[in-house]
């Protein structure tokens, strides 16, 4: 359950749905690099840096990592090989930006020298960095050279609205440990009903935006399938009153439901 493989699934889902929505041919080397890099970043944050807030937020996860060191070694090695292989095959510009996102992801969780602090300790920066890294790496970087600027802005905005409730919910679940360590996030300032309302508004805004600029898309059926994932995440938010780290994993998998969009696009 704490393998972080669901993070790689989410990364692949966002990337492939971006290709499906734009009709662009996937760069599978970049997909490999991004999925492997995402796994490495989350391994580093949760298993290797051993964030102090996780003692309160996810003690069972820390115990799981302690008991599964062989898995961590093997998965880290495979992911590292995936990053290297993908890096050898992608365009240099993609490599440069992709590497930058990975470095930000690592620095975000790592104690910085001389100040004994982390980037995510800066109030509200944690939320913005997570959303930005996912949208830039999963939407903007792989599609920016193949579509018009209005289409890029539209899809990036849609994915922001898609990912944002997931991030808020994860922060809300982790609010106790975060607050003990002085980490201030948007999600921790909210209540569950407020996050539910934000999710509904996000879905409605997405529908309005996509409907108004639907002429930018060649496959409205693909767009409808991708919206289904956002709708599914919304249903989960409204049908669960008790939340913990395990439920957040399932919420993350709804982000990865873009895989369904891509399969639909390929098969039709």
For each residue, the residues with C-beta under 8 A, 3 or more apart:
1: 64 246 249
2: 46 58 60 61 64 65 68
3: 6 71 75
4: 7 8 39 42 43 46 75
5: 8 9 39 75
6: 3 9 10 249 252 253 256
7: 4 10 11 38 39 42 252
8: 4 5 11 12 35 36 38 39 79
9: 5 6 12 13 252 253 256 259
10: 6 7 13 14 38 252 253 255 256
11: 7 8 14 15 34 35 38 134 137 138 256
12: 8 9 15 16 31 34 35 256 259
13: 9 10 16 17 229 255 256 257 258 259 261 262
14: 10 11 17 18 134 138 139 159 163 255 256 258
15: 11 12 18 19 26 30 31 34 35 138 142 258
16: 12 13 19 20 26 31 258 259 261 262
17: 13 14 20 21 226 229 258 259 261 262
18: 14 15 21 22 138 139 142 143 155 159 258
19: 15 16 22 23 24 25 26 142 143 262 265
20: 16 17 23 219 222 226 258 261 262 264 265 266
21: 17 18 155 217 219 222 223 226 261
22: 18 19 143 146 147 151 155
23: 19 20 218 219
24: 19 142 143 146 147
25: 19
26: 15 16 19 31 142 262
27: 30 31 90 94 142
28: 31 32
29: 32 33 85 86 88 89 90
30: 15 27 33 34 86 90 94 98 141 142
31: 12 15 16 26 27 28 34 35 86
32: 28 29 35 36 82 85 86
33: 29 30 36 37 82 83 85 86 87 90 95 98
34: 11 12 15 30 31 37 38 86 98 137 138
35: 8 11 12 15 31 32 38 39 82
36: 8 32 33 39 40 78 79 80 81 82 83 86
37: 33 34 40 41 79 83 98 101 102 105
38: 7 8 10 11 34 35 41 42 105
39: 4 5 7 8 35 36 42 43 75 76 79
40: 36 37 43 44 76 79 80 83 102 106
41: 37 38 44 45 102 105 106 109
42: 4 7 38 39 45 46
43: 4 39 40 46 47 48 72 75 76 79
44: 40 41 47 48 49 105 106 109 110
45: 41 42 48 49 51 105 108 109
46: 2 4 42 43 49 51 54 58 61 65
47: 43 44 50 65 72
48: 43 44 45
49: 44 45 46 109 110 111
50: 47 54 62
51: 45 46 54 109
52: 55 181
53: 56 57 174 177 178 180 181 183
54: 46 50 51 57 58 59 61 62 177
55: 52 59 62 177
56: 53 59 176 177 180
57: 53 54 173 174 176 177 178 245
58: 2 46 54 61 62 174 177 245
59: 54 55 56 62 63
60: 2 63 64 245
61: 2 46 54 58 64 65 245
62: 50 54 55 58 59 65 66
63: 59 60 66 67
64: 1 2 60 61 67 68
65: 2 46 47 61 62 68 69 72
66: 62 63 69
67: 63 64
68: 2 64 65 71 72
69: 65 66 72 73
70: 73 74
71: 3 68 74 75
72: 43 47 65 68 69 75 76
73: 69 70 76 77
74: 70 71 77 78
75: 3 4 5 39 43 71 72 78 79
76: 39 40 43 72 73 79 80
77: 73 74 80 81
78: 36 74 75 81 82
79: 8 36 37 39 40 43 75 76 82 83
80: 36 40 76 77 83 84
81: 36 77 78 84 85
82: 32 33 35 36 78 79 85 86
83: 33 36 37 40 79 80 86 87 102
84: 80 81 87 88
85: 29 32 33 81 82 88 89
86: 29 30 31 32 33 34 36 82 83 89 90
87: 33 83 84 90 95 98 99
88: 29 84 85
89: 29 85 86
90: 27 29 30 33 86 87 94 95 98
91: 94 95
92: 95 96
93: 96 97
94: 27 30 90 91 97 98 141 142
95: 33 87 90 91 92 98 99
96: 92 93 99 100
97: 93 94 100 101 136 137 141
98: 30 33 34 37 87 90 94 95 101 102 137 141
99: 87 95 96 102 103
100: 96 97 103 104
101: 37 97 98 104 105 133 136 137 141
102: 37 40 41 83 98 99 105 106
103: 99 100 106 107
104: 100 101 107 108 119 129 133
105: 37 38 41 44 45 101 102 108 109 133
106: 40 41 44 102 103 109 110
107: 103 104 110 112 119
108: 45 104 105 118 119 120 126 129
109: 41 44 45 49 51 105 106 118 119 120
110: 44 49 106 107 118
111: 49 116 117 118
112: 107 115 116 117 118 119
113:
114:
115: 112
116: 111 112
117: 111 112 121
118: 108 109 110 111 112 121
119: 104 107 108 109 112 122 125 126 129
120: 108 109 125 126 129 183
121: 117 118 181 182 183
122: 119 125 126
123: 184
124: 127 128 184 185 186
125: 119 120 122 128 129
126: 108 119 120 122 129 130 171 183 185
127: 124 130 131 167 168 171 185 186 187
128: 124 125 131 132
129: 104 108 119 120 125 126 132 133
130: 126 127 133 134 167
131: 127 128 134 135 160 163 164 167
132: 128 129 135 136
133: 101 104 105 129 130 136 137
134: 11 14 130 131 137 138 159 163
135: 131 132 138 139 140 156 159 160 163
136: 97 101 132 133 139 140 141
137: 11 34 97 98 101 133 134 140 141
138: 11 14 15 18 34 134 135 141 142 159
139: 14 18 135 136 142 143 152 155 156 159
140: 135 136 137 143 144 152 156
141: 30 94 97 98 101 136 137 138 144
142: 15 18 19 24 26 27 30 94 138 139
143: 18 19 22 24 139 140 146 147 152 155
144: 140 141 147 152
145:
146: 22 24 143
147: 22 24 143 144 151 152 155
148: 151 152 216
149: 152 153
150: 153 154 213 216
151: 22 147 148 154 155 216 217
152: 139 140 143 144 147 148 149 155 156
153: 149 150 156 157
154: 150 151 157 158 209 210 213 216
155: 18 21 22 139 143 147 151 152 158 159
156: 135 139 140 152 153 159 160
157: 153 154 160 161 209
158: 154 155 161 162 206 209 210
159: 14 18 134 135 138 139 155 156 162 163
160: 131 135 156 157 163 164
161: 157 158 164 202 203 205 206 230
162: 158 159 166 202 206 229 230 233 255
163: 14 131 134 135 159 160 166 167 255
164: 131 160 161 167 168 198 202
165: 168 169 195 198 199 202 233 234 237
166: 162 163 169 170 233 251 252 254 255
167: 127 130 131 163 164 170 171 187
168: 127 164 165 171 172 186 187 190 195 198
169: 165 166 172 173 187 195 237 243 248 251
170: 166 167 173 174 187 248 251
171: 126 127 167 168 174 175 178 185 186 187 188
172: 168 169 175 187 188 190 192 195 243
173: 57 169 170 243 244 245 247 248
174: 53 57 58 170 171 177 178 185 187 188
175: 171 172 178 179 185 187 188
176: 56 57 179 180
177: 53 54 55 56 57 58 174 180 181
178: 53 57 171 174 175 181 183 184 185 188
179: 175 176 182 183 188
180: 53 56 176 177
181: 52 53 121 177 178
182: 121 179
183: 53 120 121 126 178 179 188
184: 123 124 178 188 189
185: 124 126 127 171 174 175 178 188 189
186: 124 127 168 171 189 190
187: 127 167 168 169 170 171 172 174 175 190 195
188: 171 172 174 175 178 179 183 184 185
189: 184 185 186
190: 168 172 186 187 194 195 198
191: 194 195
192: 172 195 196 241 243
193: 196 197
194: 190 191 197 198
195: 165 168 169 172 187 190 191 192 198 199 237
196: 192 193 199 200 237 238
197: 193 194 200 201
198: 164 165 168 190 194 195 201 202
199: 165 195 196 202 203 233 234 237
200: 196 197 203 204 234
201: 197 198 204 205
202: 161 162 164 165 198 199 205 206 230
203: 161 199 200 206 207 227 230 231 234
204: 200 201 207 208
205: 161 201 202 208 209
206: 158 161 162 202 203 209 210 227 230
207: 203 204 210 211 227
208: 204 205 211 212
209: 154 157 158 205 206 212 213
210: 154 158 206 207 213 214 217 223 227
211: 207 208 214
212: 208 209
213: 150 154 209 210 216
214: 210 211 217 220 223
215:
216: 148 150 151 154 213
217: 21 151 210 214 220 222 223
218: 23
219: 20 21 23 222 223 265
220: 214 217 223 224
221: 224 225 264 268
222: 20 21 217 219 225 226 261 264 265
223: 21 210 214 217 219 220 226 227
224: 220 221 227 228
225: 221 222 228 229 260 261 264
226: 17 20 21 222 223 229 230 258 261
227: 203 206 207 210 223 224 230 231
228: 224 225 231 232 257 260
229: 13 17 162 225 226 232 233 254 255 257 258 260 261
230: 161 162 202 203 206 226 227 233 234 254
231: 203 227 228 234 235
232: 228 229 235 236 254 257
233: 162 165 166 199 229 230 236 237 251 254 255
234: 165 199 200 203 230 231 237 238
235: 231 232 238 239
236: 232 233 239 240 247 250 251 254
237: 165 169 195 196 199 233 234 240 251
238: 196 234 235
239: 235 236
240: 236 237 243 247
241: 192
242: 247
243: 169 172 173 192 240 247 248
244: 173 247 248
245: 57 58 60 61 173 248 249
246: 1 249 250
247: 173 236 240 242 243 244 250 251
248: 169 170 173 243 244 245 251 252
249: 1 6 245 246 252 253
250: 236 246 247 253 254
251: 166 169 170 233 236 237 247 248 254 255
252: 6 7 9 10 166 248 249 255 256
253: 6 9 10 249 250 256 257
254: 166 229 230 232 233 236 250 251 257
255: 10 13 14 162 163 166 229 233 251 252 258
256: 6 9 10 11 12 13 14 252 253 259
257: 13 228 229 232 253 254 260 261
258: 13 14 15 16 17 18 20 226 229 255 261 262
259: 9 12 13 16 17 256 262 263
260: 225 228 229 257 263 264
261: 13 16 17 20 21 222 225 226 229 257 258 264 265
262: 13 16 17 19 20 26 258 259 265 266
263: 259 260 266 267
264: 20 221 222 225 260 261 267 268
265: 19 20 219 222 261 262 268
266: 20 262 263
267: 263 264
268: 221 264 265
